[in-house]
Amino acid sequence: MTLTPNFYQDRLCLNVLAGSKQNAADIWQAAEGHVLVGVLSKNYASTEAAITDMRDYAARIDNALSVGLGAGDPNQSAMVSEIAAALQPQHVNQVFTGVATTRARLGQPLTVVNGLVSPTGTPGRVKISTGPRSSKGVDAIVPIASAIALLQDMGGSSLKYFPMGGLSAVAEYRAVAEACARYDFWLEPTGGIDLGNFADIVRIALEAGVSKVIPHVYSAIIDSASGETRVDDVRQLLATCKRLL
């Protein structure tokens, strides 16, 4: 298994969901390795079942596994940390309050661990109360710079901005990108990204100077009948990435 993320040299890396193990392998090939393949913890009845199945996924894609929550579900936070500890994947999705636990359980600095923050309606400020308890209380809204510093303290690698609604709040997203560039923190835009707005969303982050961008493209490229990500769409996204870089 590859522990050191082989996408560290990529300034731009895709993150898409796999509907099956064969779909995961096909995605990996179509993206020429410039991809993290998401598998959602929420789809499993137990942590043990998730670990067993995800280990097989990882073996097929050189461990380019992205352990997911499932629509940012804060109740999956503990399960994700357990899976990460067992599998040592290349990428882990976490709610803001779960980042430190995941990093500690991993026991190494190489796996990319993101921390989920959400839009607030005010450019320059984000909501960090995305955990299992904090998400049910009064919103904790802080400057983006504070959120980044806290994530860095907890061992986070990147800021996952979700749900951003595509380009519906572009001023907020641009402020997030500028802050990530200023403090040399990676950015993972997520939510409402499709083949139509993908280039603009990525371009904003790149032009702001973000050192690594990991856009998540999910439902827009999933075939509704099979539940699998369309491989031709992955090829199209890769072509767009090459054009932008």
Secondary structure as a PSIPRED ss2 file (coil, helix, strand):
# PSIPRED VFORMAT (PSIPRED V4.0)

   1 M C   1.000  0.000  0.000
   2 T C   1.000  0.000  0.000
   3 L C   1.000  0.000  0.000
   4 T C   1.000  0.000  0.000
   5 P C   1.000  0.000  0.000
   6 N C   1.000  0.000  0.000
   7 F C   1.000  0.000  0.000
   8 Y C   1.000  0.000  0.000
   9 Q C   1.000  0.000  0.000
  10 D C   1.000  0.000  0.000
  11 R C   1.000  0.000  0.000
  12 L E   0.000  0.000  1.000
  13 C C   1.000  0.000  0.000
  14 L E   0.000  0.000  1.000
  15 N E   0.000  0.000  1.000
  16 V E   0.000  0.000  1.000
  17 L E   0.000  0.000  1.000
  18 A C   1.000  0.000  0.000
  19 G C   1.000  0.000  0.000
  20 S C   1.000  0.000  0.000
  21 K H   0.000  1.000  0.000
  22 Q H   0.000  1.000  0.000
  23 N H   0.000  1.000  0.000
  24 A H   0.000  1.000  0.000
  25 A H   0.000  1.000  0.000
  26 D H   0.000  1.000  0.000
  27 I H   0.000  1.000  0.000
  28 W H   0.000  1.000  0.000
  29 Q H   0.000  1.000  0.000
  30 A H   0.000  1.000  0.000
  31 A C   1.000  0.000  0.000
  32 E C   1.000  0.000  0.000
  33 G C   1.000  0.000  0.000
  34 H C   1.000  0.000  0.000
  35 V E   0.000  0.000  1.000
  36 L E   0.000  0.000  1.000
  37 V E   0.000  0.000  1.000
  38 G E   0.000  0.000  1.000
  39 V E   0.000  0.000  1.000
  40 L E   0.000  0.000  1.000
  41 S H   0.000  1.000  0.000
  42 K H   0.000  1.000  0.000
  43 N H   0.000  1.000  0.000
  44 Y C   1.000  0.000  0.000
  45 A C   1.000  0.000  0.000
  46 S C   1.000  0.000  0.000
  47 T H   0.000  1.000  0.000
  48 E H   0.000  1.000  0.000
  49 A H   0.000  1.000  0.000
  50 A H   0.000  1.000  0.000
  51 I H   0.000  1.000  0.000
  52 T H   0.000  1.000  0.000
  53 D H   0.000  1.000  0.000
  54 M H   0.000  1.000  0.000
  55 R H   0.000  1.000  0.000
  56 D H   0.000  1.000  0.000
  57 Y H   0.000  1.000  0.000
  58 A H   0.000  1.000  0.000
  59 A H   0.000  1.000  0.000
  60 R H   0.000  1.000  0.000
  61 I C   1.000  0.000  0.000
  62 D C   1.000  0.000  0.000
  63 N C   1.000  0.000  0.000
  64 A C   1.000  0.000  0.000
  65 L E   0.000  0.000  1.000
  66 S E   0.000  0.000  1.000
  67 V E   0.000  0.000  1.000
  68 G E   0.000  0.000  1.000
  69 L C   1.000  0.000  0.000
  70 G C   1.000  0.000  0.000
  71 A C   1.000  0.000  0.000
  72 G C   1.000  0.000  0.000
  73 D C   1.000  0.000  0.000
  74 P H   0.000  1.000  0.000
  75 N H   0.000  1.000  0.000
  76 Q H   0.000  1.000  0.000
  77 S H   0.000  1.000  0.000
  78 A H   0.000  1.000  0.000
  79 M H   0.000  1.000  0.000
  80 V H   0.000  1.000  0.000
  81 S H   0.000  1.000  0.000
  82 E H   0.000  1.000  0.000
  83 I H   0.000  1.000  0.000
  84 A H   0.000  1.000  0.000
  85 A H   0.000  1.000  0.000
  86 A H   0.000  1.000  0.000
  87 L H   0.000  1.000  0.000
  88 Q C   1.000  0.000  0.000
  89 P C   1.000  0.000  0.000
  90 Q C   1.000  0.000  0.000
  91 H E   0.000  0.000  1.000
  92 V E   0.000  0.000  1.000
  93 N C   1.000  0.000  0.000
  94 Q C   1.000  0.000  0.000
  95 V E   0.000  0.000  1.000
  96 F H   0.000  1.000  0.000
  97 T H   0.000  1.000  0.000
  98 G H   0.000  1.000  0.000
  99 V H   0.000  1.000  0.000
 100 A H   0.000  1.000  0.000
 101 T H   0.000  1.000  0.000
 102 T H   0.000  1.000  0.000
 103 R H   0.000  1.000  0.000
 104 A H   0.000  1.000  0.000
 105 R H   0.000  1.000  0.000
 106 L H   0.000  1.000  0.000
 107 G C   1.000  0.000  0.000
 108 Q C   1.000  0.000  0.000
 109 P C   1.000  0.000  0.000
 110 L C   1.000  0.000  0.000
 111 T C   1.000  0.000  0.000
 112 V E   0.000  0.000  1.000
 113 V E   0.000  0.000  1.000
 114 N E   0.000  0.000  1.000
 115 G E   0.000  0.000  1.000
 116 L E   0.000  0.000  1.000
 117 V E   0.000  0.000  1.000
 118 S E   0.000  0.000  1.000
 119 P E   0.000  0.000  1.000
 120 T C   1.000  0.000  0.000
 121 G C   1.000  0.000  0.000
 122 T C   1.000  0.000  0.000
 123 P C   1.000  0.000  0.000
 124 G C   1.000  0.000  0.000
 125 R E   0.000  0.000  1.000
 126 V E   0.000  0.000  1.000
 127 K E   0.000  0.000  1.000
 128 I C   1.000  0.000  0.000
 129 S C   1.000  0.000  0.000
 130 T C   1.000  0.000  0.000
 131 G C   1.000  0.000  0.000
 132 P C   1.000  0.000  0.000
 133 R C   1.000  0.000  0.000
 134 S H   0.000  1.000  0.000
 135 S H   0.000  1.000  0.000
 136 K H   0.000  1.000  0.000
 137 G C   1.000  0.000  0.000
 138 V C   1.000  0.000  0.000
 139 D C   1.000  0.000  0.000
 140 A C   1.000  0.000  0.000
 141 I E   0.000  0.000  1.000
 142 V E   0.000  0.000  1.000
 143 P E   0.000  0.000  1.000
 144 I H   0.000  1.000  0.000
 145 A H   0.000  1.000  0.000
 146 S H   0.000  1.000  0.000
 147 A H   0.000  1.000  0.000
 148 I H   0.000  1.000  0.000
 149 A H   0.000  1.000  0.000
 150 L H   0.000  1.000  0.000
 151 L H   0.000  1.000  0.000
 152 Q H   0.000  1.000  0.000
 153 D H   0.000  1.000  0.000
 154 M C   1.000  0.000  0.000
 155 G C   1.000  0.000  0.000
 156 G C   1.000  0.000  0.000
 157 S C   1.000  0.000  0.000
 158 S E   0.000  0.000  1.000
 159 L E   0.000  0.000  1.000
 160 K E   0.000  0.000  1.000
 161 Y E   0.000  0.000  1.000
 162 F C   1.000  0.000  0.000
 163 P C   1.000  0.000  0.000
 164 M C   1.000  0.000  0.000
 165 G C   1.000  0.000  0.000
 166 G C   1.000  0.000  0.000
 167 L C   1.000  0.000  0.000
 168 S C   1.000  0.000  0.000
 169 A C   1.000  0.000  0.000
 170 V H   0.000  1.000  0.000
 171 A H   0.000  1.000  0.000
 172 E H   0.000  1.000  0.000
 173 Y H   0.000  1.000  0.000
 174 R H   0.000  1.000  0.000
 175 A H   0.000  1.000  0.000
 176 V H   0.000  1.000  0.000
 177 A H   0.000  1.000  0.000
 178 E H   0.000  1.000  0.000
 179 A H   0.000  1.000  0.000
 180 C H   0.000  1.000  0.000
 181 A H   0.000  1.000  0.000
 182 R H   0.000  1.000  0.000
 183 Y C   1.000  0.000  0.000
 184 D C   1.000  0.000  0.000
 185 F C   1.000  0.000  0.000
 186 W E   0.000  0.000  1.000
 187 L E   0.000  0.000  1.000
 188 E E   0.000  0.000  1.000
 189 P E   0.000  0.000  1.000
 190 T E   0.000  0.000  1.000
 191 G C   1.000  0.000  0.000
 192 G C   1.000  0.000  0.000
 193 I C   1.000  0.000  0.000
 194 D C   1.000  0.000  0.000
 195 L C   1.000  0.000  0.000
 196 G C   1.000  0.000  0.000
 197 N C   1.000  0.000  0.000
 198 F H   0.000  1.000  0.000
 199 A H   0.000  1.000  0.000
 200 D H   0.000  1.000  0.000
 201 I H   0.000  1.000  0.000
 202 V H   0.000  1.000  0.000
 203 R H   0.000  1.000  0.000
 204 I H   0.000  1.000  0.000
 205 A H   0.000  1.000  0.000
 206 L H   0.000  1.000  0.000
 207 E H   0.000  1.000  0.000
 208 A H   0.000  1.000  0.000
 209 G C   1.000  0.000  0.000
 210 V C   1.000  0.000  0.000
 211 S C   1.000  0.000  0.000
 212 K C   1.000  0.000  0.000
 213 V E   0.000  0.000  1.000
 214 I C   1.000  0.000  0.000
 215 P C   1.000  0.000  0.000
 216 H E   0.000  0.000  1.000
 217 V C   1.000  0.000  0.000
 218 Y C   1.000  0.000  0.000
 219 S H   0.000  1.000  0.000
 220 A H   0.000  1.000  0.000
 221 I H   0.000  1.000  0.000
 222 I E   0.000  0.000  1.000
 223 D C   1.000  0.000  0.000
 224 S C   1.000  0.000  0.000
 225 A C   1.000  0.000  0.000
 226 S C   1.000  0.000  0.000
 227 G C   1.000  0.000  0.000
 228 E C   1.000  0.000  0.000
 229 T E   0.000  0.000  1.000
 230 R C   1.000  0.000  0.000
 231 V H   0.000  1.000  0.000
 232 D H   0.000  1.000  0.000
 233 D H   0.000  1.000  0.000
 234 V H   0.000  1.000  0.000
 235 R H   0.000  1.000  0.000
 236 Q H   0.000  1.000  0.000
 237 L H   0.000  1.000  0.000
 238 L H   0.000  1.000  0.000
 239 A H   0.000  1.000  0.000
 240 T H   0.000  1.000  0.000
 241 C H   0.000  1.000  0.000
 242 K H   0.000  1.000  0.000
 243 R H   0.000  1.000  0.000
 244 L H   0.000  1.000  0.000
 245 L C   1.000  0.000  0.000
